[in-house]
Amino acid sequence: MPQGTGQEKPAGLPSNGWVDAIIKRERQIHGMDVEPAPDVEEKVKDIVDTLSYGHINEYRLICMRSRNATARAYARIWNLPDIWQKALSVGTYYIIEVLTQHYDPLSEEEKEKVLIHELLHIPMTFSGALRPHGGKVKINAKTVGLLHKMYKEKKKEGKGPGRRANAEAAF
């Protein structure tokens, strides 16, 4: 976690030395550059708080920005597979990766929708699994649009943190 954000690194998280080595190697192989995205993390936290996504542990959700990625997506969500969790003796983690060449030019509204879309992939159990697009909760433009509308309405009303009703329960 970036320093100065008030977020504590969970106990048991290994040193970032090996992560840095992997990222450096990936850059050499693929030419892809990855860095923390505190602006995205702030927006995700606001969305989680406003839509009352209490099932999402903000301390175990990391936001990264990649440059020179070859994917056509605006963003991707990654989970830490169970075998890695056990091998490293850590809990569940998710990473939202925004692809700068596609995500950064978007309007603020479209960025919010992209992040809502990615957050919908996190199941209510926060188990480390990822929801598919066509599961119980449909992850599509209609669902994202409805949740974005709820998000904007709650922001306008000044509601958000502290509300218990989960916006996703409407689906």
N, C-alpha and C positions, 0 to 999 in steps of 0.2 A: 504494500500500500504506500502511496506517496506520503512523505513526511509532511506534517503541518496540516493534515486534513482532519485531525482529531480521531482518526481510525487507528485502532491498535491491530498489530499483526497477531493473528490467532496463535496460541501456544502450539508448538510442534511443527510449525511451518519451517521447512528446511531453508538453509541459506540460499540467497539468490545467485550465488556464484555459479552453480550448475545451470540455472536458467539462463544467465548471461552467456555462458559458453554455448548453449544450444542455439540461442538467438544469433550469436555471432556466426556460428557454423551455417545456420540457415541463410543468413545474409550472403555468405560466401557462395553457397550453392545456388540459391534462387534469386539473389539480388533483392530480396524482400527486406524491408526495414520495419521494425515493430517498436513501438514506444507506448508508455502509459498515456491514457487519454483522460486527464482530470476533468475536462469540460464535459465529456460524455458521461463520466461517472456522476458528476453533479446533476446532469439532466436525468439520468436513470434514477438517482435517489429521489428527485422531485416527483417523477412519475410513480415510483413505488409508493412513496408517502401519500401522494394525492389520490391514487386509486386504491389505497389501503391494501397493498399486496403484502400483508404481514407474514406470509409464508416465505418471503424472500429475505434471506439473511444478507444484508447489504455488505457485511464484512467479508463475505465469501463470494462476492460478485465483483469481478475485476473487469475494467474496461481498458481496451488497448486500441491503438490506431496503427494500421499497417499501410505502408507505402509500397508501390510497385508490385502489389499482389496481382495475380493474373485472373482471379475470379471476377465474374460479372456482378456479383451481389453487392448491395449497399453495405450489408453487415452480415456477420455470422455469429452464432453462439456455439461455444465449445463447453463440453463437460470434462471433468477429470474422471476418467474411467475408474471403476471400482478396484481394479487390480493395482492401479497407480496409488489410489488412496491407501490401500492396505500396505503396499510396498514402502510408501513414504510416511506411513502412520499419520495421515492427515484426514480431515473430513471432506465433505462435499465442497467443490468449487465450480463456479461457472465463469466463463470469460465471454464478454461481448466484444467482438472485434469489429471495428468500423473500417471500411476500406476507403481511405482518404480520397482517392480519385473519383469515387462514386458518391460517397456520403457527404463530404464537406461542401460541395456545391449546392446541396439541397436547401430549400427554405427551412426555417425553424419548424414549421408545421410538419413538413415531410420527414424531418429528422425525428420528431416526436413519434410519428407513426412507425418509422423503421424500428425505433427502440421498443415501442409497445409490441410490435410483431415479435421481436427477439425475446422479450420478457414472457410472452405467451408460451414459449417453448419450455419454460421452467414449470414442472408439475407442482401441484399444491403440497406434495410431500417433501419437496426440495431434496430429493433422494440422490441426485446426480444423474438421473435419467433425463432424456429430452423428449418432449411431446412431439408427435408427428403433426403435419399440417391437417390431416384428415381424421384426427382422433375425436374423442368426446367433445373437446372444445375445438371448434374449427378455427384454424389459423389462416384467415384469408382477409381480403380487403374489406369485406363487410364487417367482420368482427373487429378488426383493427379500427375501422372508421367509427363504429359505435363506441368503442372504448376511448378513442381519441376525443369524440364529442363529449363523453362523460368527464374526461380529464379536463377539457377546456371549461366545461360548465362548473366543475368543482373549483377550478382555479379562479374563475370569475366570482363565484360565491364566497371565496375565501376559505373554502373547506379543504380538507386534506389530511395532514397528520392528525392522528388522534381518532379519526373515524374508524369504526370497527367493521362496517359493512364492506365486504370485498366486492369490487366492481365486477370481477369475473363471475361472481355468483349469479349474475343476471343471465348467464349463458348456460 
